[in-house]
Amino acid sequence: MIRTIVLLFLAVAVFGQALLPVRPTLGRILRDSPQLDALIAPDAKIEVLASGITWAEGPVWVKDGGYLLFSDIPRNSVMKWKEDEGLSLFLKPSGYTGLGQYSREPGSNGLILDAEGRLVSCEHGDRRVSVLTKGGGKRTLADNYQGKRLNSPNDAVFKSNGDLYFTDPPYGLPKQADDPSRELDFCGVFRVSKGGAVTLLTKEMTRPNGIAFSPDEKTLYVANSDPGRAVWMAFPVNADGMLGQGRVFADVTAMAKDHPGLPDGMKVDRAGNLFATGPGGIHVFTPDGQRLGRIDTGQRTANCNWGEDGSVLYITADSYICRLRTKTRGMGW
């Protein structure tokens, strides 16, 4: 014990600061191309920051405060993680405010911040996209299309003009696609204009999920979390904000048979590289669709997002919150 204290004292004296805790790690980085070294260092590790979450989703970094928020969907909660403070409850209920038990996944899913730094949530149970106002109350941004209730909004992204694009699969409904309360007979990708109008962009995808823009906003990427067609689609964005004919950006249907996870949340870096969760972790693609490698967490990996100075990738992997320090920076940083 004395020797340990002395060594610690010497370390503080020599380096001028206390030693940082050593965090557990999981998974591995698989490299398909040496180009990945420019984005992720050869010795990079996937650090585990927290565990015990039921199903983690929707990570978003709050710059004003320096902390991470994410959804624990089954627990109907938004959780907060901050360095040196750990895990705490931020908001409950997060996605279902009705009476009794609703479904296995009643809470919020995707979380993003608007231009004012307010939390925007895709809510399963209340079947809407909402914004948490500065006064603490929520305001509905979208809950129906042509008078019919949405299924269960899943993920969202803002365009620079303020329009909100979101996906609407049935995962939050009590009986999912076969739920009797379902009002739309398709799973859509929608846009909410700054004025509040809700427009259907496409209904061709069976399970639209994660969503992201390219840096020039000329392409909208949408994940399809269907094991029978596990793909990422790329849609050209027209001048009016509508979508052109989509193309398959990448297809991992074969991988879905023997790797955990499906195409889900995704984020883009400044150079347009896509970090897309899917079978076997997070696939890293160049803008032209070349896969450089995979961040293999060994878990069903739901989503990721940039944090801290924009170079740290925060990851929601089943019951874990992880981070990976990269050599790139996220789009918008």
Number of C-alpha atoms within 10 A of each C-alpha: 6 7 8 9 10 11 12 14 15 12 14 13 11 9 9 10 10 11 11 6 7 7 10 12 15 14 14 16 20 14 17 13 11 11 13 21 16 11 18 19 13 13 8 14 20 23 20 18 19 16 14 10 19 14 20 28 32 28 29 24 24 18 13 7 8 13 17 22 24 27 31 25 28 19 21 24 23 27 21 21 20 15 10 7 9 11 17 12 11 15 14 15 16 25 31 24 14 11 6 7 10 17 17 16 23 30 30 38 32 31 27 23 17 15 10 8 14 14 19 23 30 31 29 33 28 26 26 25 30 22 21 17 14 11 6 8 9 15 13 14 21 23 19 16 16 10 9 12 17 26 32 30 33 31 32 27 24 19 15 11 10 14 16 21 24 27 30 27 26 25 20 29 24 20 14 16 18 11 12 10 13 19 14 18 11 19 23 26 26 22 25 19 17 12 9 13 12 19 16 16 17 20 16 12 21 16 26 30 30 28 28 25 25 20 17 9 14 15 20 21 24 31 29 26 26 18 18 13 18 24 25 28 21 25 21 17 17 12 8 6 17 15 19 15 10 18 13 14 18 17 15 18 18 13 16 21 13 9 16 17 25 29 34 31 32 27 25 25 22 16 14 18 24 26 26 31 30 32 30 23 29 29 20 25 21 17 15 11 15 15 20 19 21 23 23 23 23 17 19 24 31 29 30 27 25 27 23 16 11 21 19 18 23 25 32 29 26 22 18 24 25 22 21 19 21 19 15 17 20 24 17 10 12
